[in-house]
Amino acid sequence: MTATLEKIKAISLVRVVDDDAAYGDAMRFMLESRGWSVRSFCSAGEFLVEDQPSVPGCLILDVHMPGMSGLELQVRLKETHPAIPVIFLTGYGDVDMAVHTMHEGAADFFQKPVRPERLFAAVEKAARASATLLQPLQVMTPVQAQRLLSQLTNREQQIVSLSALSLSSRAIGARLGISERTVESHKASACKKLQLHAVAEVVQLMEIAGLASKD
């Protein structure tokens, strides 16, 4: 079981970079009609200045553009937007170019005109991968959360559940008969096992799994 497409669409942004403004508008209209949030840019430079790489989604990118080309932008994105998959859409592509872009990490490569259903499928796949990297807790299912939490010991789960009640480490320690330092150690261990940055994220994971303490 995976996150619903509606949830993916709700947190994602499809970027379109094409120097043909009319084509960019047509792409935006087509994607918005399927429920995607879309923003179009007329150049690679405009995209680099104005985009928000923390927002999951994908980038539909032309190859031949004035100034920085799509191929050059792809190279830049490997450093600045690594979690935003690139889908190339060009009127002047060939097999060698497609192979090159895929080797550099492109999610897909299409020639104009592309069948809408093929593009929609590629956008969904790319956005889902991006959301999983950038906002994993937003797209995680209860089953996936339970599987992750199975890595924790009973004591770690107990402490995180009590943290969800806004109890301090000292209060948790007093309730369980252990030291405040031991509580902090268990919290740190839980975060490390789950590759999360804060106990609040572990609490959120437990809520997704339906395991948060009610007591």
NORKA-V374028 format. One line per field, one symbol per residue. phi: phi as a letter, one per 40 degrees, with the letter a starting at -180 (. if undefined). psi: psi as a letter, one per 20 degrees, with the letter a starting at -180 (. if undefined). burial: 1 if it has 24 or more other ideal C-beta (glycine too) atoms within 12 Angstrom, else 0. A space follows every 10 residues. Layout:
phi = ???
psi = ???
burial = ???
//
This chain:
phi = .bcccccccc bbbccbbacc cccccccccc cccbgccbbb bcaccccccb cbcccciabc bcccacgccc cccdcccccc bccbcbbcbb cbcacccccc cccchccaab bccbcdcccd cccccccccc ccccbdccbc cdcccccccc cccdcccccc cccccgcccc ccccccgbcd cccccccccc ccccfbcacd cccccccccg bccbb
psi = prqqhhhghh jqppppopin hhgghggggg hhijjqpqpq qirhggghhi qniiprcrpo pqgoqqcprh hhhgghhhhh lhjoqpopoq ilrrgggggg hhhjjqhrpq qqqqpghggg hggggghggg hhghmhhhjq rhggghggii hqrhgghggh ghhijkqrhg hgghhikrqh hhghghghgg gghilriqhh hgggghggik jqpi.
burial = 0010001110 1111111110 0011011101 1001011111 1111011100 1010111111 1111100111 1111011000 1011111111 0010001000 1001111111 0001000011 0111111111 1111111111 0000100110 0100011111 1111001010 0110000000 0010011001 1001010010 1111111110 11000
//
